[in-house]
Amino acid sequence: MEKTRVEPKTLPGFMELLPNDQIRFNEIKEKIQKSYEKFGFLPLDTPIIESAEVLLAKAGGETEKQIYRFNKGENDLALRFDLTVPLAKYVSEYYGELSFPFKRYQIGKVYRGEKAQAGRFREFYQCDIDIIGDGNLSIMHDAEIPSVIYTTFRNLGFEDFTICINNRKILNGMFEALDLSEKSADILRIIDKIEKIGKENVIKELKEIEVKEDKIDTIIKFLEIDGTSDEKIESLNKLGISTETFKQGVNELQTVIKQIRVCKVPEKNFKVDLSIARGLDYYTGTVYETFLNQYKKLGSVCSGGRYESLAEYYTDKKLPGVGISIGLSRFFYQIDKENILKNENKSISKVLVISMNEEQIGYALDVATTLRNANINTEVFLEDKKIKSKFKYADKLNIPYVAVIGEDEMKTNTVTLKNMESGDQKSLLLDEVIKEIK
């Protein structure tokens, strides 16, 4: 019976990379992880599959429509759609065993049934950090977050980027003064898009939700406050808005900016941006958006903020927090497409060991073991092919060194080491090979 062939294809919205690109992706992921660990964030890995009841406790609207949900036997299950809800469950479940403030990072895949399009995935990596307090959380942590962002993007090789900072209380306090509190969530979502859709469209959308023109003028004037970070804070204090929420927001923003400087983040890499609102309803204080200045069209590459109650759907304990997230899959796709970071061929192996014939295979394996014990990534070519094909294999994978073993090398306990870039080769003892490659 003839077998039916199935076309090998990947579902839309799921990223698969060729080995060279996967190596680059892993390098970026590792650099982000090391940056997070440098600030004392602890690793966390929660299940990809959770009970739908637990995962959907807070969900609603578009989010719930995008969730992958299924039944297995009598179990109602769902794939995690972010890393924040699993964190809330985790902190609630292990509350008695954790030390607060609890600083964790998690790098993992999440799933959303969105419409697949360029740069928008259904399965994608997120790289999150959060600092969770027990009852209270010092505003000083809000100032530490930009330091983490700065260190992370510098480690990734970027210099020209800006961390934009605002405080939701400033906006909410202004809405209180304008008697627009009931519409604040809608207004925040609209003004959060000002960079993308422009001032005129923001005005149009505000009119559509029946905000009066004089109040729209006040909102736009507020958003157009200009100058340095300190000048913007000074202008806020001169607006004459007396609501307690507004004053608290300005004071918090002023404190955060002051402490960011104490953390030695360069002035060129952060600023107060009063248009940054963060559309998500649960942000209650400091908010962040990070932009690559030469590639603004990419949008924010790292965002987050302060929230008052992480786990209100799982516990009655007050667990305030502050955190950020980097959407790694989308970020990698964008910088690769724009060729922002140089696309160099990468290799996992540092050296390829090849033998002239089968008689030297045993010695070749011994050589490889010695090199691996010296922490040198080493591969042995075991296929019975011509020597030219073996060198071609090393060249195609961009392996920098080839250790050739023939009859003479086996007799003298040496190898002939060839530098694939320069073409130079020399006969060396194994300890000399290790020094040469390292």
N, C-alpha and C positions, 0 to 999 in steps of 0.2 A: 504494500500500500504506500502510495507516494505521500510524503510529508507535506503539510500545508505550511508554506512560508509566511511568517508574520513580519510586516515591515517594522524594522527597528526605529522607533521615533520617541522622542521625549515629549511629555505633555507640555503645552504652552504654559509659560509662567514659572517654569522650573529650570534652574540654572545648572548646566553641566559644562565643565571646562576641560580643555585639553591639558595634559600633564604640566606643560610649561606655565600655563596660566594658573593652574591649581597651586603650583609652588609659590607663585607671586601672591596669590590670594592668602595662602597659609602664612606667608611671611608678614603680611599686613595684620592678619588676625593675631599672630604671636606678638607683634609690636604693641598692639592695643592692649593685649592681656598683660604684658610686662609693665606698661605704663600704669594700668590700674593697680597692679600688685605693688608698684613702687610707693603708692599712697596708702598701703595697708588694707586694701579691699580684699575680702575673703572670697574664694571661689564657691559657686553654687551651681548645681545642675539639677533642675527639676524635670519630672517626666514630660514627654511630649504629649502623651495622652493623659487626660484627666477625666474625672467624673463630670458630666455635663452640668449637673446641679452646682458643683463647686465652681467650675470655670465660668458659667453663665450667670452667676449671682448678681453681677453688676452690669452685664451686657444688655444691650437694647438697640433699637433702631438699625442703622446700617451695619454696625459691628456684628450683631447677631445674625444678620442675613449672610455675612461673609464667613461664618464659622463652619468648619468641616465637622459634621456631627453624624454619628452612626451608632447602631446597636450591635452588641456582641452578646448573644444569649439574652439575659435579662438586664444587662448593663447598658445604660445610656451614657455614651462616651463622646468626647470631643477633643480635637487637636488644639493645643494652646495657640492663641492668636497674638499674644504678646508675652513679655517676661515679667510684667508688673503684677498681673493677677496671680500667677503662680507664686510670686514673692509674697504677696499678701496672705495667701493660704499657708505658705511655709512659715512665715513669722508668727501667724496665729497658732499654728499647730505646735511649733517648737519654742514658743515664747519663754517658757520657764528654763530652757537650756541655753538661751542666747545671751550674749553680753551686749548691752546697749551703751552708746549708740552702735547699732549693728551696721557694719559696712560690708556690702557684698557686691561682687561683680558676677555677671552671667553672660556667657557668649554661647548662643545656641540658635537653632532654627525655630521659626514660628510659621504659622499657616493661616492664610486668608484667601477666601474664594473671590478675589477681586477680578475684574476684567483684565486679562493678561495684555500687557503692552510694553513697549520698550522701556526698560528700566524699572518696571513695576512687576513684582513677582508674587506668585502664590505661595511659594516656599522661599524663605529668605532668612539670613542670619541677622540677629540683632546683638549689639554689644552694649550691655547696660551696666551702670553703676547706680547704687542707691545707698543713702545713709538714713537709717530709720532710728528715731528717738522713742523713748518710752515716756509718754506723757508730754515731754517737751523736747525741742531740738534747737540748739543754739544757732543764731543767725550766722555765726562764724563758719558753719559748714557750707552755707550758701556762697561764701567767699572762697572756699577751698575748691569748689567744683570748677571754676574757670582755670585754676591752676592745673587741675587734672586734664582739662581740655587742651590747654596750651602745651603741656608736656607731651600729650598723646600726638597732636598734629605735628609738633616739632620732630618727634621720633619717627613719624611717617615721612619726613622729608619736606614738610611745608613750612614756609616762613611768612608768606603774605596772606594772612587770614585774620578775621575779626570776630571776636565773641561779643555778640550784641546782648545787652542786659536790660531788663525792665522789671517792674513789679506790678502784679495784677491788682494790688490794693490801691495803687495810684489811679488806675483806670476805674476800678469799682467805686472808689471814693468820688471821682468826678461824676460818675453816673448817678450816685446818690444826690450830689449837689444839683444835678440837672433833672432830678426826678425821673430817671430812666433805668432804675435798678431792675425792673421787671423785664426789660429788653436787653439787659447787659450781655447775656450769653450770645444773643443774636448779633449784637453790635460788635462784640469781641471777635466773633468769627469773620465778620465783614472786614473790620480794620486790619485783621491779621493778614488779609490778602492784598494790602495796599501796594506792596512791592511787585506783586504779580499782575494786578489788574489796573493799577493806577488810581489817582485821586478822583477823577471824574466818575469812574465806575463805582468807587466806594460811595460817593455821594448819591449816585443813582440807587444803589442797593439800600442805603439808609432810608431814602425816601420811600422805597417799596415796603419797608416795615413801619412806615408812618412816624418817623422821627421828624419833628418840626425843623424848619430851615434855620432858625436862630440857634437851635441846639446842635444842628449839624455844623454850623459855622464854628461853634465853640470846640467841638470834637476835632475838626480839621485844624484849627489854630493850635490846639494842644499837640496834635501829631506833627505839626510843622515847627515846633520849638527846635531851634538849631543851636550849634556851638559845641564846645567841648563838653565832656561828661559833667564837669563841675558847673559850667555855665547853664547846662540844661537843668541841673538840680536847683540852681539859684533861680532860674526862671519859674520852675514849679512852685517854689516857695513864694514867688511874687504874684501867683495867679489869684491869691485870695480865697482859695477853696478851704473851707474850715471844717469839713467832715473829719471825724476821727480816723476813719479808714484811710482817707487820702494822706493825712499827716503821718500816719504810721507807715504807709508805703514809701513816702519820700524819705523818712528817717532810715528805714531798712535799706533802701537803695543807696543812700549816702554811706551807710555803714559798710555795705558790701563793697562798694567802689574803693573805699579807704583801705579795707583789709585785702582786697585783690592786689593793691600796690604793695602792701606788706609782704604778700606772697611772691613778690618779684615778677609778676606777669608784666611784660613791657606795655607801655601806654598804647603803642601802635596796634596791639593785638586785642584790645577790648574797648568798648564804648557803651554809653547809655544810649539806647534806641527806644524811644517812646512808642514806636509803632509795633514793637514786638509784643504780641498779646498771647500767643499760644492758644489755639482754638479749643483745646480740651478743657472741659468744665472743671476738672478736679484740681487744676493749678490755682493756688491761692495766694502766692507771694512772688518771690523772685522767679523770673523766667529767662531762658537762654536760647539763642539761636546762633549758630556758627556758620560763617560764609567764607569760601575761598574767594578773595577779592578779585582775582583775574578771571574767575569762572562763576560769577553771580548767577548765571542761568541754571546752574546745577541746583540752586536752592540751598536750604540749610543742610549741612552735612552732619550736624550734631545738635540735638535740642533736648530741652527738658525743663525742670523747674521744681518749685516747692509745693507740697500738698499737705493738707492738715490731717487727713485720716486715711492711711493706707488700707486698713483692713476692716472698715466699718461693716462690711457684709459678713464677716466671719467672727468678730469679737467686739465686745463693748469697750475694750481698751483703746485709749487714744494713742495712735502710732503715727506721728507726723514724720515726714521725710522730704528729702530732696535728691534728685537724680537726673541723669542724662542718658541718652541712647544714641548710638551710631548704627544706622541701617547699613550693615557691611556689604550685603549683596548689591544693593542699589549703588552704594558708594563706589564699589569696585567696578561695576558695569560702567558707571559714568566716567571715572578717571581713565579707564581703559579705552573707552570710546573716544574721549578727547585727547588721548595719548598724553595725559598730564604727568604721569610718572613713567619714565623711560621703560619701554618694553624690551628688556634684555632677556636673552635666553638664559634659563636657569637650569642647574643640574643638582640633583640630590647627591649623586656619587662624586667624590673627589678624584677617584682613580679607578680605572678599569684594568683588571689583571687578565692578560691573555697568554695562552700557551701556544707553542708552535705545533704541537701534536698531543695526542692523548697521553703519552708517557709522562708529560710534565703536569698533568691535571692535579695530581696529589700535592706537588710542590706549590702549584699556583693557589690551591685552597689554603695551604699553610701560610703562604705570604699574605693572603687576604685576611686570615684570622689575626695575624700579627698586626697588620695595619688597623683593623677594626678595634683591637685591644688598645691601640694608641689613639682611639677616638677619631679615626679617619674613615669616612663613609667609603666603602669599597665594594665593587661589584666584580664578579668573575664571569667571563664570557665562556659558556659551557657548550655552545653549539659547534658542530663540526663544519666549520666554514673556512674559506680562504682567508689569509691574513689581511688582505685588502678589505674584505667585508667587515672584519673585526674592528679595524681602524675607522671604517665608515660609520659603524655603530656608535663608537665613542664620539666622533665628530658631530653626528646628527643630534646626540643627546647633550652636546656641549660639555662633555666630561673633560676636565682640564689636563689630566695626566693618564698615560697608558703605561702600565708596567708589563714589559714583554719578557716571557720566560721561554728559553730554549734549552738545548742540551748543555751548552757552555754555562749558562746561568745556574742550572741545576747542579752542576759539578762544583761550582765555586760559591754556592749559596749567595748569589747576587741576583739583581734584576737589571734589565735595561729600561731606564725610566725616560719616557718621551714627554716633553712639554708640548701639548697639542697646539698651543697658540703660537709659540716661537719656532717650533719644529726641532728644537735642541734635544739631544738625547745623550745619556751617559750611563755607564755601568756603575752601580752603587750597591753597597751592602744594605741590609734592611734598615739598620738604625740611621744610615745616611739618607735613605728614602724618606723616612719619617721626618727628619729635619728639613729636607728639601720641600716636602709637600706642606708641612705646617708653616 
